[in-house]
Amino acid sequence: MIPAEDIDALRAFNRAYTNRLGLLDTRLDNSPFTLSEARVLYELAHRTDPTGAELARTLRMDPGQISRTIKRFVSRGLVAARDDPAHGRHQLLSLTEAGRSTYAALEQSTRTAMGALLEALPPVRRDSLRRAAETLTRIFEDGAPPQPVLRGLRPGDLGLVASRQAVLYARDYGWTAEFEALAARILADFQSNFDPACEDAWIAEIDGQMVGSVFLVRGEAGAGKLRLLYVEPAARGQGIGDLLVRTCIARARAAGYTRLDLWTNSVLGPARRIYQRTGFVLVEEAPHHSFGHDLIGESWSLAL
């Protein structure tokens, strides 16, 4: 069941952008064309000899409406239709010279209108709008299910990891900024003392967005240590946590560690279940007061 607030947010966006872009106007950008007619012109200008059926599928419009629009364009000298030699019942469509000129004028008018809309926005909002538009386009045009990928660190990742974990633990468990300070210290030490022979880090991404992380650092007495595992709430349930932990385990084995240790807290149920599934064993528990709460710290270990 989709949360009501998600539906309300998308409907609010739909109302805002149709109103701001004038999509409810009878004519688009003061042209003689409706929005649907303008979309048909656009497709004809960017396709080679499409059929009416192809346009209907692309635009998700009623074939009858497409047919009527094409007939109007043909009668106005904007579109030429010729029989398709491969399919006798189909007609191949193309813009005439007058149609290309008409489309060019409509395109310029639309770009001018979009430019005026963007010019009215402060630069920071203009940038936010562009990035949001790119994200929406990618989401609606990419029909394949999003797949998580793991990558190494890039500049800025360490700060993002500390920030996201601090925000999520504060929201979900009420932890104070003391945890953010701890995460920042761990990450600073990782960067300062990094040994590529036996340490590593992975960022999980979906659609180019960071959705999780895990770090492998050198521990004590021949052991490696797994640190700062997390998965974004919206990305949970897709096996990303297991993927991160198993990747860390494999790298620890390759580095020659005899075991892999980690420290967590009993309240972090989702992470604890991942550790159990991947073979870690709880070896020690100890109460402590940290991050503004009384907690039960746990040490887990995996023999490699």
C-alpha positions in Angstrom: 0.0 0.0 0.0 1.4 3.3 -1.1 1.5 5.8 1.8 -1.1 8.6 1.5 1.5 11.3 1.9 3.4 10.0 -1.1 0.2 10.1 -3.2 -0.6 13.6 -1.9 3.0 14.8 -2.7 2.8 13.6 -6.3 -0.6 15.1 -6.8 0.6 18.5 -5.4 3.5 18.4 -7.8 1.2 17.6 -10.7 -1.0 20.6 -9.9 1.9 22.9 -9.4 3.8 22.1 -12.6 0.7 22.0 -14.8 -0.3 25.4 -13.5 3.2 27.0 -13.7 4.0 25.6 -17.2 0.6 26.6 -18.5 -0.3 23.0 -19.5 -4.0 23.6 -18.8 -4.1 26.5 -21.3 -6.2 25.9 -24.5 -3.1 26.7 -26.6 0.5 25.9 -25.8 2.8 29.0 -25.4 0.4 31.2 -27.3 0.7 28.9 -30.4 -2.2 27.6 -32.5 -1.6 24.1 -31.1 -2.9 22.2 -28.1 -0.5 20.4 -25.9 -1.3 17.0 -27.5 -0.9 18.5 -31.0 2.5 20.0 -30.0 3.6 16.6 -28.7 2.7 15.0 -32.0 4.6 17.6 -33.9 7.6 17.0 -31.6 7.6 13.3 -32.3 7.2 13.8 -36.1 10.2 16.2 -36.0 12.4 13.6 -34.1 11.4 10.4 -35.8 11.9 9.0 -39.3 8.7 8.0 -41.1 6.6 6.9 -38.0 3.2 5.5 -38.3 0.1 6.7 -36.4 0.1 3.5 -34.4 3.7 4.2 -33.3 2.9 7.7 -32.3 -0.1 6.5 -30.3 2.1 4.0 -28.4 4.8 6.5 -27.7 2.5 9.2 -26.5 0.0 6.8 -24.8 -2.8 8.5 -26.7 -5.9 7.1 -28.2 -5.3 6.0 -31.8 -8.4 7.7 -32.9 -7.2 11.0 -31.4 -3.9 10.6 -33.2 -5.7 9.9 -36.5 -7.8 13.0 -36.2 -4.7 15.1 -35.3 -2.8 13.8 -38.3 -5.7 14.5 -40.7 -5.8 18.1 -39.4 -2.1 18.4 -40.0 -2.3 16.9 -43.5 -5.2 19.3 -44.4 -3.1 22.3 -43.2 -0.1 21.1 -45.3 2.1 20.4 -42.2 2.3 16.6 -42.6 2.7 14.3 -45.6 1.4 10.8 -45.5 2.4 8.0 -47.9 1.6 4.3 -48.0 4.0 2.0 -46.3 5.3 -0.5 -48.9 5.9 -3.1 -46.2 2.4 -2.8 -44.7 -0.3 -1.8 -47.1 -2.7 -0.6 -44.3 -0.1 1.7 -42.7 0.9 5.1 -43.7 4.3 6.6 -43.1 4.2 10.2 -41.8 6.7 13.1 -42.1 6.7 16.8 -41.7 6.5 18.9 -44.9 8.7 21.9 -45.3 5.9 24.0 -43.9 5.6 21.6 -41.0 9.3 21.8 -40.2 9.1 25.6 -40.2 6.0 25.5 -38.0 7.7 23.1 -35.6 10.8 25.3 -35.5 8.8 28.3 -34.5 6.9 26.3 -31.8 10.2 25.0 -30.5 11.7 28.5 -30.2 8.6 29.8 -28.5 8.6 26.9 -26.0 12.3 27.4 -25.2 11.7 31.1 -24.8 8.9 30.4 -22.3 11.0 27.9 -20.4 13.9 30.3 -20.3 11.7 33.0 -18.9 10.4 30.7 -16.2 14.0 29.7 -15.2 15.2 33.3 -15.3 12.6 34.3 -12.7 14.1 31.8 -10.2 17.1 32.4 -8.0 20.1 30.4 -9.2 20.0 27.9 -6.3 16.3 27.1 -7.0 17.0 26.9 -10.7 19.7 24.4 -10.1 17.4 22.4 -7.8 14.7 22.4 -10.4 17.0 21.2 -13.1 18.3 18.3 -11.0 14.8 17.4 -9.9 13.6 17.4 -13.5 16.5 15.1 -14.5 15.6 12.8 -11.7 11.9 12.6 -12.7 12.8 12.0 -16.3 15.1 9.2 -15.4 12.6 7.6 -13.1 9.7 7.7 -15.6 11.7 6.7 -18.7 13.8 3.9 -17.2 11.5 0.9 -17.2 14.0 -1.5 -15.8 13.9 -2.2 -12.0 16.7 -0.3 -10.2 19.7 -2.4 -9.4 22.1 -1.7 -6.5 25.7 -1.4 -7.3 28.8 -1.2 -5.1 31.7 1.2 -5.8 34.7 2.5 -4.0 35.1 5.8 -2.2 34.9 9.2 -4.0 35.6 12.6 -2.7 32.8 13.7 -0.4 31.6 10.2 0.5 33.1 10.2 4.0 31.1 13.3 5.0 28.0 11.9 3.4 28.2 8.6 5.3 28.7 10.4 8.7 25.8 12.8 7.9 23.3 10.2 6.8 24.0 7.8 9.7 23.8 10.7 12.2 20.4 11.8 10.7 19.0 8.3 10.6 20.0 7.3 14.1 18.8 10.6 15.5 15.4 10.1 13.7 15.0 6.4 14.5 16.6 6.1 17.9 16.9 9.6 19.3 20.7 9.4 19.3 22.6 12.7 19.9 25.4 14.4 18.0 27.8 12.3 20.0 27.3 9.5 17.5 28.0 11.8 14.6 31.2 12.8 16.3 32.1 9.1 16.7 31.4 8.3 13.1 33.4 11.3 12.0 36.4 10.2 14.0 36.2 6.6 12.7 36.1 8.0 9.1 38.9 10.5 9.7 41.1 7.7 11.1 40.2 5.4 8.2 41.4 8.1 5.7 44.5 9.1 7.7 45.7 5.6 8.3 44.4 3.8 5.2 46.3 0.7 4.1 45.0 -0.5 0.7 46.5 -4.0 1.3 44.1 -4.8 4.1 41.5 -2.1 4.3 38.6 -1.1 2.0 35.3 0.6 1.8 32.1 0.3 -0.3 29.3 2.6 -1.2 26.0 1.1 -2.4 24.2 3.1 -5.0 20.8 2.9 -6.7 20.3 5.2 -9.7 23.5 7.0 -8.8 22.2 7.8 -5.3 24.1 6.6 -2.2 21.9 4.1 -0.3 24.4 2.4 2.0 28.0 1.8 3.1 30.4 -0.5 4.9 34.1 -0.2 5.9 36.8 -2.8 6.5 39.6 -1.7 8.8 42.5 -3.4 10.5 41.7 -4.6 13.9 43.8 -6.4 16.6 45.7 -9.7 16.6 45.2 -10.5 13.0 41.5 -9.6 12.9 39.7 -7.2 10.6 36.9 -5.0 11.8 33.6 -4.3 10.0 32.4 -0.7 10.7 29.7 1.8 9.8 27.3 -0.5 8.0 24.1 1.2 7.1 21.3 1.1 4.5 18.9 3.9 3.6 15.3 3.1 4.8 13.9 3.3 1.3 16.4 0.8 0.0 15.9 -1.8 2.7 14.5 -5.2 1.9 16.5 -5.5 -1.4 19.4 -7.4 0.0 21.8 -4.4 0.0 22.9 -4.9 3.6 23.7 -8.6 3.0 25.5 -7.6 -0.2 27.7 -5.1 1.7 28.5 -7.4 4.5 29.3 -10.4 2.3 31.5 -8.2 0.1 33.3 -7.1 3.3 33.7 -10.7 4.4 35.2 -11.8 1.1 37.7 -8.9 1.1 38.7 -9.7 4.7 39.4 -13.3 3.7 41.4 -12.1 0.7 43.4 -9.8 2.9 44.4 -12.7 5.1 42.5 -11.9 8.3 41.8 -14.8 10.6 38.5 -13.4 11.8 36.2 -10.4 11.3 34.9 -8.5 14.3 32.3 -5.8 14.7 30.6 -3.8 17.5 27.0 -2.8 17.5 24.1 -2.2 19.8 21.2 -4.4 20.7 18.6 -1.8 19.5 19.9 -2.0 15.9 17.7 -5.0 15.0 17.9 -4.9 11.2 21.8 -4.8 11.3 21.9 -7.6 13.9 19.8 -9.8 11.7 22.2 -9.3 8.8 25.1 -10.3 10.9 23.3 -13.4 12.0 22.4 -14.4 8.4 26.0 -13.9 7.3 27.5 -16.1 10.0 28.6 -13.7 12.8 28.3 -14.9 16.4 27.5 -12.7 19.4 30.5 -13.0 21.8 30.1 -10.3 24.4 27.5 -7.9 25.7 28.1 -4.8 27.9 25.8 -1.9 29.1 27.0 1.6 28.4 25.6 5.1 28.3 26.3 6.7 24.9 24.5 9.0 22.4 22.2 10.2 25.1 20.8 6.7 26.0 21.4 3.6 28.1 22.4 1.0 25.6 23.6 -2.6 25.4 26.8 -2.8 23.3 27.4 -6.1 21.5 30.6 -7.6 20.1 30.2 -10.0 17.2 32.8 -12.1 15.5 33.1 -14.3 12.4 35.9 -16.9 12.0 37.4 -16.7 8.5 
